[in-house]
Amino acid sequence: AAARAAQIEAYVDNVKDEPLMTTMPKKGSVKKETKNDKFGYTELELSNGVKVVLKKTDLKKDQVILRGEGFGGSALYGEKDFANIKMFDDVVEASGLGNFTHTELEKALAGKIASASLSMSTYRQNVSGSSTPKDVETMLQLVYLYFTNINKDQKSFDNMMSTTETMLKNRLLQPENVLNDSVQATFSCHNPRFKSIEASELKNVSYDRVLQIAKERTANAAAYTFTIIGNYDEATIRPLIEQYIASLPSKKKVEKAKKVDTDFKGKVLNHFKHKAETPKAIAVMYWYSNNLPYNLENSIKATIAGQILSMEYLKKIREDASAAYTVGAAASMSRNDFDTEAYILAQCPMKPEKADIANQILRDEVNAMAKTCDADKLQKVKEYLLKNLGDQRKQNSYWLGRINTWRKYGMDFDTDYEKVVNAQTTESISAFVAELLKAGNAAEVIMMPAE
């Protein structure tokens, strides 16, 4: 009766009827322009020190992607900020921009296909954006606001933290999460900077401090290079860049992070038992070296080695030994400001009663590949890589990666790709694996079910 008698007002969806930006910043300008014929891009140096790389494509008629990368990163912050830097991406994502709360922003962007985000890695701040050709201005406005006006939205922050707390309290009920935490701790030498955040640490997260860190990391746009690739309009993109990117705040001095030591050396074993409602046995094994040069050939050799190893594991662990339903391996080369790393990673969720057999095969096959590898499997992987290359070259994201590798390291990872793949032999792949293993760095994280 009380419910029937109550005067209930109809829900009103308040959508702010105002533009994302009401006042425009003072335009900057393009100071220098350099063309690159190899990859067909133009590099602009703006009046505030920002570099913008432009490549027009028609690979996808309705796509423009933006990536910004700036020196700095979480390595600049110490122990008292560990909880803040671990939650940085989520807190920034939960915030509003300009005069809009997080929810108001989502509503204001309805009908437009444009997005942008700000995140932080160990040595960099990263800006990502995407839009259709007609919504490029909206995307650039969002980028501008991330640099100049992140809006504190306490309600959205509180909701996000509450959801995160519930998730963290329950996450260790999943054995896979227990394993992931152990892998993270083992591979990073138990460095607390890289430890997964726990529910008990959430009280150390300060919304104001995260916003202050975001402000510090976006205070100098001269630390950034933006790459914009896609089917943008040539006539309108430059004025928009001058309006929203060349106007970003900047300083002459660019702050770079110091190296954070994370790599273990030698052999590390972390074998443990874990009691769970659904008992699981999982092994993760990792081999790495900092001694192999970062180049196209070694990158291809690593990819091939990982894929052949996956095939060997599936044959010997799943089919022959019936010790697991699935098993996989991957290998890669990576590089940052301080290190080059070549690694092989194997993961196997196994039948507990056959764990010893599976683990021995995981170890043996890596060592066997340092001596010889299967010619038929090598041929299959080479054919797959060459077929996949054709698909990759139709993606804007592929060219973004190739341009970044060229600009950062002066290395062309595209032109000779087919030639280098075709040149690989069983001997060259085995020699690569042998060289990687020579460093003697190996870790095993093996979780077995407890009684």
C-alpha positions in Angstrom: 0.0 0.0 0.0 2.8 2.4 0.9 4.5 1.7 -2.4 1.3 2.3 -4.3 0.7 5.6 -2.5 4.3 6.8 -2.9 4.9 9.7 -5.3 7.6 8.4 -7.6 9.3 10.7 -10.0 10.2 9.3 -13.4 14.0 8.8 -14.0 15.6 11.6 -15.9 18.7 10.8 -17.7 20.8 14.0 -17.4 23.0 14.3 -20.4 25.2 17.3 -20.4 24.4 19.3 -23.5 27.8 21.0 -23.9 31.0 20.3 -25.9 33.9 18.3 -24.5 35.9 21.5 -24.5 34.3 24.9 -24.1 37.5 27.0 -24.4 40.2 26.2 -27.0 43.9 26.2 -26.0 46.3 28.6 -27.8 47.4 26.9 -31.0 51.0 25.7 -31.4 52.7 25.1 -34.7 54.8 22.7 -36.7 58.5 23.7 -36.5 60.0 20.9 -38.6 58.8 18.2 -41.0 60.8 15.1 -42.1 59.6 12.6 -44.7 60.5 8.9 -44.4 60.2 7.0 -47.7 61.0 3.6 -46.3 57.9 3.4 -44.3 55.9 6.2 -45.9 55.5 8.4 -42.9 56.0 12.1 -42.1 57.5 13.2 -38.8 56.5 16.5 -37.4 58.3 18.4 -34.7 56.0 20.8 -32.9 56.6 24.1 -31.2 56.3 22.5 -27.7 58.9 19.8 -28.5 56.4 17.0 -29.1 57.1 14.7 -32.1 54.1 13.4 -34.2 54.5 10.6 -36.7 51.8 10.5 -39.4 51.1 7.7 -41.8 48.0 7.7 -44.0 46.6 4.4 -45.0 43.3 3.0 -46.4 43.8 -0.4 -44.9 40.6 0.1 -42.9 38.3 2.8 -44.2 36.9 3.7 -40.8 39.9 3.5 -38.6 42.5 6.0 -37.2 44.7 4.8 -34.3 46.9 6.9 -32.1 49.7 5.8 -29.7 51.7 8.2 -27.5 54.8 7.2 -25.6 56.5 9.4 -23.1 59.7 8.9 -21.0 59.2 8.5 -17.3 57.1 5.7 -16.0 56.5 4.1 -12.6 60.2 3.5 -12.0 60.4 7.1 -10.9 58.3 6.4 -7.8 59.4 4.7 -4.6 58.0 2.3 -2.1 55.4 4.6 -0.5 53.7 4.9 -3.9 53.7 1.2 -4.8 49.9 0.8 -4.2 49.3 4.0 -6.1 51.3 3.0 -9.2 49.7 -0.5 -9.2 46.2 1.0 -9.3 47.2 4.0 -11.5 45.6 2.8 -14.8 42.3 1.8 -13.1 42.0 5.0 -11.1 42.7 7.2 -14.2 40.2 5.1 -16.2 37.5 5.7 -13.5 38.0 9.5 -13.6 36.2 12.0 -15.7 37.7 14.6 -18.1 37.2 18.4 -18.3 33.7 19.3 -16.9 32.5 15.7 -17.2 32.3 13.0 -14.6 33.2 9.4 -15.8 29.5 8.6 -16.4 28.7 12.0 -18.0 31.7 11.5 -20.3 30.4 8.1 -21.5 27.1 9.7 -22.3 28.6 12.7 -24.0 30.6 10.3 -26.3 27.5 8.3 -27.3 27.0 8.5 -31.1 30.8 9.2 -31.6 33.3 6.5 -32.2 36.3 8.0 -30.4 38.3 6.9 -27.3 41.5 7.6 -25.5 43.2 6.3 -22.4 46.3 7.1 -20.3 48.4 4.3 -18.7 51.8 3.8 -17.1 54.4 1.1 -17.5 57.8 0.8 -15.8 59.7 3.2 -18.0 57.0 5.0 -20.0 53.6 6.7 -19.9 51.4 5.5 -22.7 48.5 7.2 -24.4 46.2 5.1 -26.7 43.4 6.4 -28.9 41.2 5.3 -31.7 38.4 6.9 -33.8 36.7 6.9 -37.2 38.0 9.6 -39.7 35.2 11.9 -38.8 35.7 11.7 -35.0 39.5 12.4 -35.0 39.0 15.8 -33.4 37.1 14.2 -30.5 39.9 11.7 -30.0 42.5 14.5 -29.9 40.4 16.5 -27.5 40.3 13.5 -25.1 44.1 13.2 -25.4 44.4 16.9 -24.6 42.2 16.6 -21.5 44.2 13.7 -20.2 47.2 16.0 -20.2 45.5 19.1 -18.8 42.2 18.3 -17.0 41.5 14.9 -15.4 38.3 15.4 -13.4 38.3 13.9 -9.9 35.1 11.7 -9.8 34.9 10.5 -6.2 31.7 8.4 -6.7 33.2 6.5 -9.7 36.5 6.0 -7.8 34.7 4.6 -4.7 32.6 2.2 -6.9 35.8 1.0 -8.7 37.7 0.5 -5.4 34.7 -1.4 -3.9 34.5 -3.7 -6.9 38.3 -4.2 -6.9 38.3 -5.1 -3.2 35.6 -7.8 -3.7 37.5 -9.2 -6.7 40.9 -9.3 -4.8 39.3 -11.0 -1.8 38.0 -13.8 -4.0 40.9 -14.0 -6.6 43.0 -16.5 -4.6 40.1 -19.0 -4.6 41.3 -19.6 -8.2 44.4 -21.8 -8.3 45.5 -20.1 -11.5 45.8 -16.7 -9.7 47.9 -18.3 -6.9 50.2 -19.7 -9.6 50.3 -16.3 -11.4 51.3 -14.5 -8.2 54.1 -17.1 -7.6 55.3 -16.7 -11.2 55.4 -12.9 -10.9 57.3 -13.1 -7.6 59.8 -15.6 -8.9 60.5 -14.0 -12.2 60.9 -10.5 -10.6 63.2 -11.6 -7.7 60.3 -10.9 -5.2 60.6 -7.2 -6.0 57.6 -5.7 -4.2 57.2 -3.1 -7.0 55.9 -5.9 -9.2 53.9 -7.9 -6.7 50.2 -8.2 -7.4 48.2 -5.8 -5.3 46.3 -7.3 -2.4 43.0 -6.3 -0.8 44.9 -5.2 2.4 46.9 -2.7 0.3 43.9 -0.8 -1.1 43.8 1.4 2.0 47.2 2.8 0.8 45.7 4.0 -2.5 45.2 7.8 -2.4 43.0 9.2 -5.2 44.6 12.7 -4.8 48.1 11.2 -5.0 47.3 9.2 -8.2 46.0 12.3 -9.8 49.1 14.2 -8.7 51.3 11.4 -10.3 49.2 11.7 -13.5 49.8 15.4 -13.5 53.5 15.0 -13.1 53.7 12.4 -15.8 51.8 14.6 -18.3 53.4 18.0 -17.3 56.0 17.7 -20.0 54.6 16.8 -23.5 58.1 17.2 -24.9 58.8 13.7 -23.4 56.3 12.2 -25.8 56.1 11.0 -29.4 52.6 10.4 -30.9 52.1 8.1 -33.8 48.8 8.5 -35.8 48.0 5.9 -38.5 44.9 5.4 -40.6 42.5 6.9 -43.0 42.5 10.4 -41.6 41.8 13.5 -43.7 45.1 15.1 -44.8 43.6 18.6 -45.0 42.2 18.7 -41.5 44.7 16.6 -39.4 47.5 19.2 -39.2 45.3 22.1 -37.9 43.9 19.6 -35.3 47.4 18.6 -34.2 48.4 22.2 -33.9 45.3 22.9 -31.8 45.4 19.9 -29.4 48.9 18.4 -29.4 51.2 21.4 -30.1 49.3 23.3 -27.3 50.1 20.7 -24.6 52.3 22.0 -21.7 56.0 21.3 -22.0 59.4 21.8 -20.5 62.9 21.6 -22.1 64.3 18.9 -19.7 62.9 15.4 -20.2 63.0 13.1 -17.1 64.0 9.5 -17.8 63.7 6.7 -15.4 66.5 4.7 -13.8 66.8 1.0 -14.3 64.8 -1.2 -12.0 66.5 -4.5 -11.3 64.1 -7.4 -11.7 65.9 -10.3 -13.4 66.8 -13.4 -11.5 70.2 -15.0 -12.3 71.0 -18.7 -12.5 68.5 -21.5 -11.7 65.5 -20.8 -9.6 63.0 -23.4 -8.4 59.7 -22.6 -6.8 57.8 -25.9 -6.3 54.8 -25.7 -3.9 51.5 -27.4 -3.0 48.2 -25.5 -2.9 44.9 -26.8 -1.5 41.9 -25.8 -3.6 38.3 -26.8 -4.2 39.3 -27.9 -7.7 42.8 -29.3 -7.4 45.2 -28.1 -10.1 48.7 -29.1 -11.2 50.4 -26.4 -13.4 54.0 -25.9 -14.4 55.5 -22.7 -15.8 59.2 -22.8 -17.0 61.2 -19.9 -18.3 64.7 -19.6 -19.8 66.2 -16.3 -20.8 69.4 -14.5 -21.8 70.5 -10.8 -22.0 73.4 -11.7 -24.4 71.7 -12.1 -27.8 71.6 -9.0 -30.0 68.1 -7.6 -30.7 67.6 -7.8 -34.5 65.1 -9.1 -37.1 66.9 -12.5 -37.5 67.0 -13.3 -33.8 63.4 -12.1 -33.4 62.3 -14.6 -36.1 64.4 -17.4 -34.7 62.8 -16.9 -31.3 59.3 -17.0 -32.8 60.1 -20.2 -34.8 61.7 -21.9 -31.8 58.7 -21.2 -29.6 56.2 -22.5 -32.2 58.2 -25.7 -32.9 58.6 -26.3 -29.2 54.8 -26.0 -28.8 54.3 -28.7 -31.4 56.8 -31.0 -29.7 55.1 -30.6 -26.4 51.7 -31.3 -27.8 52.9 -34.4 -29.4 54.9 -35.8 -26.5 53.0 -34.5 -23.5 49.4 -34.6 -24.7 49.3 -37.3 -27.4 52.1 -39.7 -26.4 52.1 -39.5 -22.6 48.5 -38.3 -22.1 49.9 -36.2 -19.2 48.0 -33.0 -20.1 45.0 -31.7 -22.1 46.9 -28.7 -23.3 50.4 -27.3 -23.3 52.1 -24.4 -25.0 55.4 -22.6 -25.5 56.3 -19.2 -26.8 59.6 -17.5 -27.4 60.5 -13.9 -28.2 63.0 -11.1 -28.2 62.3 -7.8 -26.4 64.2 -4.6 -25.7 63.8 -1.6 -23.5 66.0 1.4 -22.5 68.4 -0.8 -20.5 68.2 -4.4 -21.6 67.7 -6.9 -24.5 66.1 -10.1 -23.6 65.6 -13.4 -25.4 63.3 -15.8 -23.7 61.5 -19.1 -24.0 58.3 -19.7 -21.8 56.5 -23.0 -21.4 53.2 -23.6 -19.6 51.5 -26.8 -18.9 48.3 -27.5 -16.8 48.9 -31.2 -16.2 47.3 -34.3 -14.7 48.7 -34.4 -11.1 49.5 -38.2 -11.4 51.6 -37.6 -14.5 53.2 -34.3 -13.4 56.7 -35.8 -13.2 56.5 -37.1 -16.8 55.2 -33.7 -18.1 57.8 -31.7 -16.3 60.7 -33.9 -17.5 59.5 -33.5 -21.1 59.2 -29.7 -20.7 62.9 -29.6 -19.6 64.2 -32.2 -22.0 62.6 -30.8 -25.2 64.2 -27.4 -24.7 67.6 -29.0 -24.2 67.0 -31.3 -27.2 66.2 -28.3 -29.4 69.6 -26.8 -28.6 71.1 -29.8 -30.5 68.6 -30.4 -33.3 65.1 -29.6 -34.4 62.5 -31.3 -36.6 62.7 -30.2 -40.3 59.0 -30.9 -41.1 57.8 -28.8 -38.1 60.3 -26.0 -39.1 58.8 -26.0 -42.6 55.2 -25.8 -41.3 56.1 -22.8 -39.0 57.9 -21.0 -41.8 54.8 -21.4 -44.1 52.5 -20.1 -41.3 54.7 -17.1 -40.6 54.8 -16.1 -44.3 51.0 -16.5 -44.7 50.4 -14.6 -41.4 52.7 -11.7 -42.7 50.3 -11.0 -45.5 47.4 -10.7 -43.0 49.5 -8.5 -40.6 50.5 -6.1 -43.4 46.8 -5.2 -43.8 46.6 -4.0 -40.2 47.4 -0.4 -39.1 48.7 -1.7 -35.8 51.4 -3.8 -37.7 52.8 -0.6 -39.3 52.7 1.2 -36.0 55.0 -1.4 -34.5 57.3 -1.5 -37.5 57.6 2.3 -37.6 58.3 2.4 -33.8 61.1 -0.2 -34.1 62.6 1.8 -37.0 62.5 5.1 -35.2 63.8 3.7 -31.8 66.5 1.4 -32.9 67.0 2.0 -36.6 65.9 -1.5 -37.5 63.7 -2.5 -40.4 61.6 -5.5 -39.3 59.5 -5.6 -42.4 61.5 -5.4 -45.7 63.6 -8.6 -45.4 61.1 -10.6 -43.3 60.3 -13.2 -46.0 64.0 -13.6 -46.9 65.1 -14.1 -43.3 62.3 -16.6 -42.6 63.2 -18.6 -45.7 66.8 -18.6 -44.7 66.3 -20.4 -41.4 67.5 -24.0 -41.1 67.3 -26.6 -38.4 70.9 -25.7 -37.6 70.2 -22.0 -37.2 67.3 -22.5 -34.8 69.2 -25.0 -32.7 72.2 -22.6 -32.5 69.9 -19.8 -31.4 68.4 -22.0 -28.6 71.8 -23.2 -27.5 73.1 -19.6 -27.3 70.0 -18.6 -25.2 70.5 -21.5 -22.8 74.2 -20.8 -22.5 73.4 -17.9 -20.1 72.2 -20.5 -17.6 69.1 -18.5 -16.4 66.1 -20.8 -15.8 63.1 -20.7 -13.5 60.5 -23.3 -12.7 57.3 -22.6 -10.9 55.4 -25.8 -10.3 52.1 -25.9 -8.3 50.8 -29.3 -7.2 47.5 -30.0 -5.3 47.8 -30.3 -1.5 46.0 -33.2 0.2 
